[in-house]
Amino acid sequence: MASKSARSILQPLGPGALVLAVLALLAFHTGAFAAQQWHEPASADEAAVTFTRDVAPILQENCQICHRPGSVGPMSLLTHEQVRLYAPLIKDKVAAREMPPYHLDTGVGIQAIKNDWRLSEEEIATIVAWVDAGAPEGDPADMPAAVEWPDFRKWQLEDRLGKPDHVIKSKPFTVPAEGGDLWWRPRVETGLTEDRLVRALEVRPSFPAGRQAVHHAIPRLLSQNEEGEWVRTGSLSEYAMGKVGEILPADAARLLPANSMIEWDAHYYPMGYVIEDDQLELGLWFYPDGYEAEFTQNLRLYPLQGDIALAPGGTAMTQGFRRWDHPVRIDSFQPHGHVHLHAMSMEAIYPDGSRELLSMVSNFNARWHHSYIYDDDASPMLPTGTVLVLTAWYDNTEANPLTPDPEVWYSRGSRTTDEMSHAWLAITHLDEDSYERLVTERERKKEAGGQGSDGRN
């Protein structure tokens, strides 16, 4: 389970339409559940679970970062009185693993993930038992001290890394109060006169308005070719609602060349009020001067092919395939889609014909975009010739609560109500010798009793 310090960097926000839909849904559930009658405790053991001793610490560790005054949750979950009102809804959401909102499947694929938000089975059982017992308060003396929450205006990685070494801002953009999806793609200079190796990155919308209006923001790297033309050479990072910053593995770096430019690709959604001169910021933490990274890592969008033609009440599937001419290590996996994306898997077909499901998200939710970063000794190691298969499934039926209207056709596009089909992957590029060395090191750790894995479980 992620520690409190890991969770304290969470800043989840989404486009206006989705936020309003969530609030409306919660308001409906609140009225329905408030009328329910509490039953008597089913057993002495069940009654022994109390809010102050057992449930409050779980909420502090996992929920209150969003569910507190001034944050993004639609209700506060600080006191017994507040939590008891929503207890049945909390039970349902926690038991279904919809809250905390972290969608990586349990029990399949690689489970060793950094900053994993998922509740443990024991924590889920505790909350369920407490609600089933009638949500007793317990002894007030057992209540843990209130948490001192961080300032959302700080960088999310600041507590671990200090302030960024360099910040690149977008040009100002005014978001109108009304209208449809908007895109802002200004070019700005990086301000660097020498090459630097990046060890961590974070894209930060403005607070609070920008974080409500920004759907995603991608700082794309531009360099000049021999003809002097500015061309895209990669993506430094990618922000989407719910995502935190990125810290690279200790043996890898991303290169930010001197005299380069950033082309911002920002997707805004009007929130009902004007946001004047909004700016996005890219915070960069560098390795020290003279540092030589062993490997180069890059982040890029890997597209899935096929038509997304969602008929009324219909479903669809897309797939993408990738094979490298050298060994690679996959450091992170981030599915991307909109309100109809239901699931995405990442599978490896190795040169010997064996197959492995690396990661699976069966209950994707467009309100929260997560980059699932593998533990250092669990990130998939793919030998030369491995085929990576990405598969995505879409749902435009009444069973999907996020579809705007299941009686309307939807297709591929960039608007919030359109669909997308890709995954963001952070890839470290290896040669044959380094691949064999890293695999051997993992095997030695496993033999010594460690938790290493070569990605072929």
Secondary structure as a PSIPRED ss2 file (coil, helix, strand):
# PSIPRED VFORMAT (PSIPRED V4.0)

   1 M C   1.000  0.000  0.000
   2 A C   1.000  0.000  0.000
   3 S C   1.000  0.000  0.000
   4 K H   0.000  1.000  0.000
   5 S H   0.000  1.000  0.000
   6 A H   0.000  1.000  0.000
   7 R H   0.000  1.000  0.000
   8 S C   1.000  0.000  0.000
   9 I C   1.000  0.000  0.000
  10 L C   1.000  0.000  0.000
  11 Q C   1.000  0.000  0.000
  12 P C   1.000  0.000  0.000
  13 L C   1.000  0.000  0.000
  14 G C   1.000  0.000  0.000
  15 P C   1.000  0.000  0.000
  16 G H   0.000  1.000  0.000
  17 A H   0.000  1.000  0.000
  18 L H   0.000  1.000  0.000
  19 V H   0.000  1.000  0.000
  20 L H   0.000  1.000  0.000
  21 A H   0.000  1.000  0.000
  22 V H   0.000  1.000  0.000
  23 L H   0.000  1.000  0.000
  24 A H   0.000  1.000  0.000
  25 L H   0.000  1.000  0.000
  26 L H   0.000  1.000  0.000
  27 A H   0.000  1.000  0.000
  28 F H   0.000  1.000  0.000
  29 H H   0.000  1.000  0.000
  30 T H   0.000  1.000  0.000
  31 G H   0.000  1.000  0.000
  32 A H   0.000  1.000  0.000
  33 F H   0.000  1.000  0.000
  34 A H   0.000  1.000  0.000
  35 A C   1.000  0.000  0.000
  36 Q C   1.000  0.000  0.000
  37 Q C   1.000  0.000  0.000
  38 W C   1.000  0.000  0.000
  39 H C   1.000  0.000  0.000
  40 E C   1.000  0.000  0.000
  41 P C   1.000  0.000  0.000
  42 A C   1.000  0.000  0.000
  43 S C   1.000  0.000  0.000
  44 A H   0.000  1.000  0.000
  45 D H   0.000  1.000  0.000
  46 E H   0.000  1.000  0.000
  47 A H   0.000  1.000  0.000
  48 A C   1.000  0.000  0.000
  49 V C   1.000  0.000  0.000
  50 T C   1.000  0.000  0.000
  51 F H   0.000  1.000  0.000
  52 T H   0.000  1.000  0.000
  53 R H   0.000  1.000  0.000
  54 D H   0.000  1.000  0.000
  55 V H   0.000  1.000  0.000
  56 A H   0.000  1.000  0.000
  57 P H   0.000  1.000  0.000
  58 I H   0.000  1.000  0.000
  59 L H   0.000  1.000  0.000
  60 Q H   0.000  1.000  0.000
  61 E H   0.000  1.000  0.000
  62 N H   0.000  1.000  0.000
  63 C C   1.000  0.000  0.000
  64 Q C   1.000  0.000  0.000
  65 I C   1.000  0.000  0.000
  66 C C   1.000  0.000  0.000
  67 H C   1.000  0.000  0.000
  68 R C   1.000  0.000  0.000
  69 P C   1.000  0.000  0.000
  70 G C   1.000  0.000  0.000
  71 S C   1.000  0.000  0.000
  72 V C   1.000  0.000  0.000
  73 G C   1.000  0.000  0.000
  74 P C   1.000  0.000  0.000
  75 M C   1.000  0.000  0.000
  76 S C   1.000  0.000  0.000
  77 L C   1.000  0.000  0.000
  78 L C   1.000  0.000  0.000
  79 T C   1.000  0.000  0.000
  80 H H   0.000  1.000  0.000
  81 E H   0.000  1.000  0.000
  82 Q H   0.000  1.000  0.000
  83 V H   0.000  1.000  0.000
  84 R H   0.000  1.000  0.000
  85 L H   0.000  1.000  0.000
  86 Y C   1.000  0.000  0.000
  87 A H   0.000  1.000  0.000
  88 P H   0.000  1.000  0.000
  89 L H   0.000  1.000  0.000
  90 I H   0.000  1.000  0.000
  91 K H   0.000  1.000  0.000
  92 D H   0.000  1.000  0.000
  93 K H   0.000  1.000  0.000
  94 V H   0.000  1.000  0.000
  95 A H   0.000  1.000  0.000
  96 A C   1.000  0.000  0.000
  97 R C   1.000  0.000  0.000
  98 E C   1.000  0.000  0.000
  99 M C   1.000  0.000  0.000
 100 P C   1.000  0.000  0.000
 101 P C   1.000  0.000  0.000
 102 Y C   1.000  0.000  0.000
 103 H C   1.000  0.000  0.000
 104 L C   1.000  0.000  0.000
 105 D C   1.000  0.000  0.000
 106 T C   1.000  0.000  0.000
 107 G C   1.000  0.000  0.000
 108 V C   1.000  0.000  0.000
 109 G C   1.000  0.000  0.000
 110 I C   1.000  0.000  0.000
 111 Q C   1.000  0.000  0.000
 112 A C   1.000  0.000  0.000
 113 I E   0.000  0.000  1.000
 114 K C   1.000  0.000  0.000
 115 N C   1.000  0.000  0.000
 116 D C   1.000  0.000  0.000
 117 W C   1.000  0.000  0.000
 118 R C   1.000  0.000  0.000
 119 L C   1.000  0.000  0.000
 120 S C   1.000  0.000  0.000
 121 E H   0.000  1.000  0.000
 122 E H   0.000  1.000  0.000
 123 E H   0.000  1.000  0.000
 124 I H   0.000  1.000  0.000
 125 A H   0.000  1.000  0.000
 126 T H   0.000  1.000  0.000
 127 I H   0.000  1.000  0.000
 128 V H   0.000  1.000  0.000
 129 A H   0.000  1.000  0.000
 130 W H   0.000  1.000  0.000
 131 V H   0.000  1.000  0.000
 132 D H   0.000  1.000  0.000
 133 A C   1.000  0.000  0.000
 134 G C   1.000  0.000  0.000
 135 A C   1.000  0.000  0.000
 136 P C   1.000  0.000  0.000
 137 E C   1.000  0.000  0.000
 138 G C   1.000  0.000  0.000
 139 D C   1.000  0.000  0.000
 140 P H   0.000  1.000  0.000
 141 A H   0.000  1.000  0.000
 142 D H   0.000  1.000  0.000
 143 M C   1.000  0.000  0.000
 144 P C   1.000  0.000  0.000
 145 A C   1.000  0.000  0.000
 146 A C   1.000  0.000  0.000
 147 V C   1.000  0.000  0.000
 148 E C   1.000  0.000  0.000
 149 W C   1.000  0.000  0.000
 150 P C   1.000  0.000  0.000
 151 D C   1.000  0.000  0.000
 152 F C   1.000  0.000  0.000
 153 R C   1.000  0.000  0.000
 154 K C   1.000  0.000  0.000
 155 W C   1.000  0.000  0.000
 156 Q C   1.000  0.000  0.000
 157 L C   1.000  0.000  0.000
 158 E H   0.000  1.000  0.000
 159 D H   0.000  1.000  0.000
 160 R H   0.000  1.000  0.000
 161 L H   0.000  1.000  0.000
 162 G C   1.000  0.000  0.000
 163 K C   1.000  0.000  0.000
 164 P C   1.000  0.000  0.000
 165 D C   1.000  0.000  0.000
 166 H E   0.000  0.000  1.000
 167 V E   0.000  0.000  1.000
 168 I E   0.000  0.000  1.000
 169 K E   0.000  0.000  1.000
 170 S C   1.000  0.000  0.000
 171 K C   1.000  0.000  0.000
 172 P C   1.000  0.000  0.000
 173 F E   0.000  0.000  1.000
 174 T E   0.000  0.000  1.000
 175 V E   0.000  0.000  1.000
 176 P C   1.000  0.000  0.000
 177 A C   1.000  0.000  0.000
 178 E C   1.000  0.000  0.000
 179 G C   1.000  0.000  0.000
 180 G C   1.000  0.000  0.000
 181 D C   1.000  0.000  0.000
 182 L E   0.000  0.000  1.000
 183 W E   0.000  0.000  1.000
 184 W E   0.000  0.000  1.000
 185 R C   1.000  0.000  0.000
 186 P C   1.000  0.000  0.000
 187 R E   0.000  0.000  1.000
 188 V E   0.000  0.000  1.000
 189 E E   0.000  0.000  1.000
 190 T C   1.000  0.000  0.000
 191 G C   1.000  0.000  0.000
 192 L C   1.000  0.000  0.000
 193 T C   1.000  0.000  0.000
 194 E C   1.000  0.000  0.000
 195 D C   1.000  0.000  0.000
 196 R E   0.000  0.000  1.000
 197 L E   0.000  0.000  1.000
 198 V E   0.000  0.000  1.000
 199 R E   0.000  0.000  1.000
 200 A E   0.000  0.000  1.000
 201 L E   0.000  0.000  1.000
 202 E E   0.000  0.000  1.000
 203 V E   0.000  0.000  1.000
 204 R E   0.000  0.000  1.000
 205 P C   1.000  0.000  0.000
 206 S C   1.000  0.000  0.000
 207 F C   1.000  0.000  0.000
 208 P C   1.000  0.000  0.000
 209 A H   0.000  1.000  0.000
 210 G H   0.000  1.000  0.000
 211 R H   0.000  1.000  0.000
 212 Q H   0.000  1.000  0.000
 213 A H   0.000  1.000  0.000
 214 V E   0.000  0.000  1.000
 215 H E   0.000  0.000  1.000
 216 H E   0.000  0.000  1.000
 217 A E   0.000  0.000  1.000
 218 I E   0.000  0.000  1.000
 219 P E   0.000  0.000  1.000
 220 R E   0.000  0.000  1.000
 221 L E   0.000  0.000  1.000
 222 L E   0.000  0.000  1.000
 223 S E   0.000  0.000  1.000
 224 Q E   0.000  0.000  1.000
 225 N C   1.000  0.000  0.000
 226 E C   1.000  0.000  0.000
 227 E C   1.000  0.000  0.000
 228 G C   1.000  0.000  0.000
 229 E C   1.000  0.000  0.000
 230 W E   0.000  0.000  1.000
 231 V E   0.000  0.000  1.000
 232 R E   0.000  0.000  1.000
 233 T E   0.000  0.000  1.000
 234 G E   0.000  0.000  1.000
 235 S E   0.000  0.000  1.000
 236 L C   1.000  0.000  0.000
 237 S C   1.000  0.000  0.000
 238 E C   1.000  0.000  0.000
 239 Y E   0.000  0.000  1.000
 240 A E   0.000  0.000  1.000
 241 M C   1.000  0.000  0.000
 242 G C   1.000  0.000  0.000
 243 K C   1.000  0.000  0.000
 244 V C   1.000  0.000  0.000
 245 G C   1.000  0.000  0.000
 246 E E   0.000  0.000  1.000
 247 I E   0.000  0.000  1.000
 248 L C   1.000  0.000  0.000
 249 P C   1.000  0.000  0.000
 250 A C   1.000  0.000  0.000
 251 D C   1.000  0.000  0.000
 252 A E   0.000  0.000  1.000
 253 A E   0.000  0.000  1.000
 254 R E   0.000  0.000  1.000
 255 L E   0.000  0.000  1.000
 256 L E   0.000  0.000  1.000
 257 P C   1.000  0.000  0.000
 258 A C   1.000  0.000  0.000
 259 N C   1.000  0.000  0.000
 260 S C   1.000  0.000  0.000
 261 M E   0.000  0.000  1.000
 262 I E   0.000  0.000  1.000
 263 E E   0.000  0.000  1.000
 264 W E   0.000  0.000  1.000
 265 D E   0.000  0.000  1.000
 266 A E   0.000  0.000  1.000
 267 H E   0.000  0.000  1.000
 268 Y E   0.000  0.000  1.000
 269 Y C   1.000  0.000  0.000
 270 P C   1.000  0.000  0.000
 271 M C   1.000  0.000  0.000
 272 G C   1.000  0.000  0.000
 273 Y C   1.000  0.000  0.000
 274 V C   1.000  0.000  0.000
 275 I E   0.000  0.000  1.000
 276 E E   0.000  0.000  1.000
 277 D E   0.000  0.000  1.000
 278 D E   0.000  0.000  1.000
 279 Q C   1.000  0.000  0.000
 280 L C   1.000  0.000  0.000
 281 E E   0.000  0.000  1.000
 282 L E   0.000  0.000  1.000
 283 G E   0.000  0.000  1.000
 284 L E   0.000  0.000  1.000
 285 W E   0.000  0.000  1.000
 286 F E   0.000  0.000  1.000
 287 Y C   1.000  0.000  0.000
 288 P C   1.000  0.000  0.000
 289 D C   1.000  0.000  0.000
 290 G C   1.000  0.000  0.000
 291 Y C   1.000  0.000  0.000
 292 E C   1.000  0.000  0.000
 293 A C   1.000  0.000  0.000
 294 E C   1.000  0.000  0.000
 295 F E   0.000  0.000  1.000
 296 T E   0.000  0.000  1.000
 297 Q E   0.000  0.000  1.000
 298 N E   0.000  0.000  1.000
 299 L E   0.000  0.000  1.000
 300 R E   0.000  0.000  1.000
 301 L E   0.000  0.000  1.000
 302 Y E   0.000  0.000  1.000
 303 P E   0.000  0.000  1.000
 304 L C   1.000  0.000  0.000
 305 Q E   0.000  0.000  1.000
 306 G C   1.000  0.000  0.000
 307 D C   1.000  0.000  0.000
 308 I C   1.000  0.000  0.000
 309 A E   0.000  0.000  1.000
 310 L E   0.000  0.000  1.000
 311 A C   1.000  0.000  0.000
 312 P C   1.000  0.000  0.000
 313 G C   1.000  0.000  0.000
 314 G C   1.000  0.000  0.000
 315 T E   0.000  0.000  1.000
 316 A E   0.000  0.000  1.000
 317 M E   0.000  0.000  1.000
 318 T E   0.000  0.000  1.000
 319 Q E   0.000  0.000  1.000
 320 G E   0.000  0.000  1.000
 321 F E   0.000  0.000  1.000
 322 R E   0.000  0.000  1.000
 323 R E   0.000  0.000  1.000
 324 W C   1.000  0.000  0.000
 325 D C   1.000  0.000  0.000
 326 H C   1.000  0.000  0.000
 327 P C   1.000  0.000  0.000
 328 V E   0.000  0.000  1.000
 329 R E   0.000  0.000  1.000
 330 I E   0.000  0.000  1.000
 331 D E   0.000  0.000  1.000
 332 S E   0.000  0.000  1.000
 333 F E   0.000  0.000  1.000
 334 Q E   0.000  0.000  1.000
 335 P E   0.000  0.000  1.000
 336 H E   0.000  0.000  1.000
 337 G C   1.000  0.000  0.000
 338 H C   1.000  0.000  0.000
 339 V C   1.000  0.000  0.000
 340 H C   1.000  0.000  0.000
 341 L E   0.000  0.000  1.000
 342 H E   0.000  0.000  1.000
 343 A E   0.000  0.000  1.000
 344 M E   0.000  0.000  1.000
 345 S E   0.000  0.000  1.000
 346 M E   0.000  0.000  1.000
 347 E E   0.000  0.000  1.000
 348 A E   0.000  0.000  1.000
 349 I E   0.000  0.000  1.000
 350 Y C   1.000  0.000  0.000
 351 P C   1.000  0.000  0.000
 352 D C   1.000  0.000  0.000
 353 G C   1.000  0.000  0.000
 354 S C   1.000  0.000  0.000
 355 R E   0.000  0.000  1.000
 356 E E   0.000  0.000  1.000
 357 L E   0.000  0.000  1.000
 358 L E   0.000  0.000  1.000
 359 S E   0.000  0.000  1.000
 360 M E   0.000  0.000  1.000
 361 V E   0.000  0.000  1.000
 362 S C   1.000  0.000  0.000
 363 N C   1.000  0.000  0.000
 364 F C   1.000  0.000  0.000
 365 N C   1.000  0.000  0.000
 366 A C   1.000  0.000  0.000
 367 R C   1.000  0.000  0.000
 368 W C   1.000  0.000  0.000
 369 H C   1.000  0.000  0.000
 370 H C   1.000  0.000  0.000
 371 S C   1.000  0.000  0.000
 372 Y E   0.000  0.000  1.000
 373 I E   0.000  0.000  1.000
 374 Y E   0.000  0.000  1.000
 375 D C   1.000  0.000  0.000
 376 D C   1.000  0.000  0.000
 377 D C   1.000  0.000  0.000
 378 A C   1.000  0.000  0.000
 379 S C   1.000  0.000  0.000
 380 P C   1.000  0.000  0.000
 381 M E   0.000  0.000  1.000
 382 L E   0.000  0.000  1.000
 383 P C   1.000  0.000  0.000
 384 T C   1.000  0.000  0.000
 385 G C   1.000  0.000  0.000
 386 T C   1.000  0.000  0.000
 387 V E   0.000  0.000  1.000
 388 L E   0.000  0.000  1.000
 389 V E   0.000  0.000  1.000
 390 L E   0.000  0.000  1.000
 391 T E   0.000  0.000  1.000
 392 A E   0.000  0.000  1.000
 393 W E   0.000  0.000  1.000
 394 Y E   0.000  0.000  1.000
 395 D E   0.000  0.000  1.000
 396 N C   1.000  0.000  0.000
 397 T C   1.000  0.000  0.000
 398 E C   1.000  0.000  0.000
 399 A C   1.000  0.000  0.000
 400 N C   1.000  0.000  0.000
 401 P C   1.000  0.000  0.000
 402 L C   1.000  0.000  0.000
 403 T C   1.000  0.000  0.000
 404 P C   1.000  0.000  0.000
 405 D C   1.000  0.000  0.000
 406 P C   1.000  0.000  0.000
 407 E C   1.000  0.000  0.000
 408 V C   1.000  0.000  0.000
 409 W C   1.000  0.000  0.000
 410 Y E   0.000  0.000  1.000
 411 S E   0.000  0.000  1.000
 412 R E   0.000  0.000  1.000
 413 G C   1.000  0.000  0.000
 414 S C   1.000  0.000  0.000
 415 R C   1.000  0.000  0.000
 416 T C   1.000  0.000  0.000
 417 T C   1.000  0.000  0.000
 418 D C   1.000  0.000  0.000
 419 E E   0.000  0.000  1.000
 420 M C   1.000  0.000  0.000
 421 S C   1.000  0.000  0.000
 422 H E   0.000  0.000  1.000
 423 A E   0.000  0.000  1.000
 424 W E   0.000  0.000  1.000
 425 L E   0.000  0.000  1.000
 426 A E   0.000  0.000  1.000
 427 I E   0.000  0.000  1.000
 428 T E   0.000  0.000  1.000
 429 H E   0.000  0.000  1.000
 430 L C   1.000  0.000  0.000
 431 D C   1.000  0.000  0.000
 432 E H   0.000  1.000  0.000
 433 D H   0.000  1.000  0.000
 434 S H   0.000  1.000  0.000
 435 Y H   0.000  1.000  0.000
 436 E H   0.000  1.000  0.000
 437 R H   0.000  1.000  0.000
 438 L H   0.000  1.000  0.000
 439 V H   0.000  1.000  0.000
 440 T H   0.000  1.000  0.000
 441 E H   0.000  1.000  0.000
 442 R H   0.000  1.000  0.000
 443 E H   0.000  1.000  0.000
 444 R H   0.000  1.000  0.000
 445 K H   0.000  1.000  0.000
 446 K H   0.000  1.000  0.000
 447 E H   0.000  1.000  0.000
 448 A C   1.000  0.000  0.000
 449 G C   1.000  0.000  0.000
 450 G C   1.000  0.000  0.000
 451 Q C   1.000  0.000  0.000
 452 G C   1.000  0.000  0.000
 453 S C   1.000  0.000  0.000
 454 D C   1.000  0.000  0.000
 455 G C   1.000  0.000  0.000
 456 R C   1.000  0.000  0.000
 457 N C   1.000  0.000  0.000
